[in-house]
């Protein structure tokens, strides 16, 4: 990757990145044309290849960039500065929705990347995703106060259930072409409040 990309004005960088997220979110890795990304990002195809050597380099940069921006948003929203699991979940949701407002196609790109089957990138994405997920899960379990949960609840099973529910919810939104951050916030907050009633001890 050429460092000249990072010397571009931030507005131009964001335009190119958003263009790439959009095209890759609408196509499989193999069928996503670099020419379409260039057109969408208002740069020439030659210049796009000047910044990114090839499609794989651009794709892996987008993936790493999504992970890093998510990490920064989690810090900004003080997601891990509480021991209340459901408050943590709510802050995590708000941080991700804030990212979707600036990068509308980022979450859909991540979903497609996770399910991508092209051997050129599949292993790299899956390995990185698994590493990040393990660290995230470990951090959450170190932080939360488990004494607030019902005694008959298996915390890890609950965590997995909620994780898969949110993932399924977002996949449904993606398939119906309905990624609207304000709507997602409202609907998932309702779910979080429901889970809290189900899993927490009555005070």
N, C-alpha and C positions, 0 to 999 in steps of 0.2 A: 504494500500500500504506500502511496506517495504522500509524504508529509505536506505537500502543497495543498492537499484537500483541507487540512486544518488551518491553513493560512487564509482560506476564503472567508468572507464575511459570514457571521453566524446565520444570517437569514438565508444565504445561498446554500450553506451546508444543510440547513434544516429542509430546504426545498428539495434538494437532491435525495436526502435520506427519506423524506416523506414519499417522494416519488417511487423510490425503491421498495419501501414497505408496501405501498399500494399495489405495485405490479406483482410483487412476490406473493401478496395476500390473495390476489385474484387468479394466480396461475401456479401450477406445480413448478418446482425448481427447474426442471428440464425445459418446460415450455415458456418460461418467463423471458421475454426478449429484452436484451440490454438496450436495444434501439428504442423500445417503448419507455424504458426508465429514463433514458436521455431526453426524449421528447417531453415526457411528463415533468422532468426536472429542469427543463429549459437550458440544457447544455448539449453540446455536440456529442455524438457517440465516441468520437476520437478522444475528446476531453474526459469523458467518463472513464474510458480505458486508461487514460493517463493517470487518473486518480486511483483507480482500482485495476490491478493487472488483468483480472478475469472475473467471471461471474461468481465463482466459488469464494474468492477473496471478498467481494462485495457482500455476499450472503452471510459469510461468517462474521464480517464486521457488523452487519446489521443485528445478528444474534447477540454478539458480545455487547454491542451498544444498548440493546434492549435490557440485558441483564444488569448492566451498569446503571442505566437510568432508573430502573426499578429499585436498585439498591439505594440510590440517592434519594428517590421519592420516599422510600420507607424511612430513611433517616429524617427527612424533612417533616414527615407526619408523625414522628416520634412513636412509630409503630411498636418498637420493642421497649419503650419506656413505661410499660405497665405490666402488671402480673395478671391482669384480667384477660383471659383468653378471648372472650367475645369482643371486648374493647379493642384488643390487638387485631382481631379479624376485621373489625369495622374500619380501623385506621388503615389497614392494608388495602382494603377495598377503595377507600377515598384516595389513597396515594396512586393506585393504578388508574382510577378514573381521571385523576388530574393529568396523568401522562397521556391518556387517550384523547384528551382535549387538544393537546399540542401535537400529538402523533396519532391521528384517527385510525390508522391501519396497523399500529404496532401490535395490539393484542391479537388481531386476526393473523398477522404474520407469525407470531409466536405459536399460535395454535397449528397453523399449517406446517411450520418448521418441525414441531413436535411429532406430527404424523407423517412427515416427509419420508418417502421410501427410497429416494435416489441414493445409491451406494456411495456416490461421491461426497455426500455430506451427512448421511444418516447416522453413521457411527459417531462422528464428531459431535453432532447435536445431542444425541442420546447420552453419550458419556458426560458431556458438560452439564446437561439437564439433571442427570442423576446425582452428580457431585453437588450441584447447587441446592437441589432438593434435600439431600441428606444434611447438609450444613444448616439449611433453613429450619428443618424439622428439629434438629438437635438444639438449635438456639431457642426455638419456641418452648420446648419441653424443659429447658433450663430456667426459663423466665416465668412460666405460668404458675399460679398458685392452685395446686390440684385439690386443696382442702375445700374449695368452693363448689366442687362437683359432687353430684350424687355418689354415694359410696358403691353402688352397684354398676357404675359406668367404667368400662375399659377405655381409658383416655386415648390410647393409640388407635383403637378401632373407631372411636368418635372422630378423631382427627382425620383419618382416612375417609370416613363417610362424608364429612363436610367438604373435604378437598375434592372428592369425586363429584359431589353434588354441584359445587361451584363450577368445576371443569365442564360438567354436562350442561349446565345452564348457559355458560359462555359458548359452548359448541352449538347449542340450539340457536342462540342469538346470531352466531356467525353464519349458520346454514340458512337462516331466514333473512340474512343481510340487514340485521337490525342492531348494530352496535351504536347505541346512543348512551353516552356516559351518564347523563342525568337520570335516565330511565333505569339504567343498571344499578345506580346507587340506591334509588328508592326501593327497587324490587329485592335486592340482596339484603338491604338493611332489615326489611320485613322478615326475610328468612333467618337472619342472624338473631333477631329478637325472638323468633319462634324456637330456634335451637337453644337459646339461653334458657327459656322456660322449660324445655324438655330435659336438659342435661344438668342444670344447676340445682343445688339444694335450695329449698324454700327457706327464706330468711324469717 
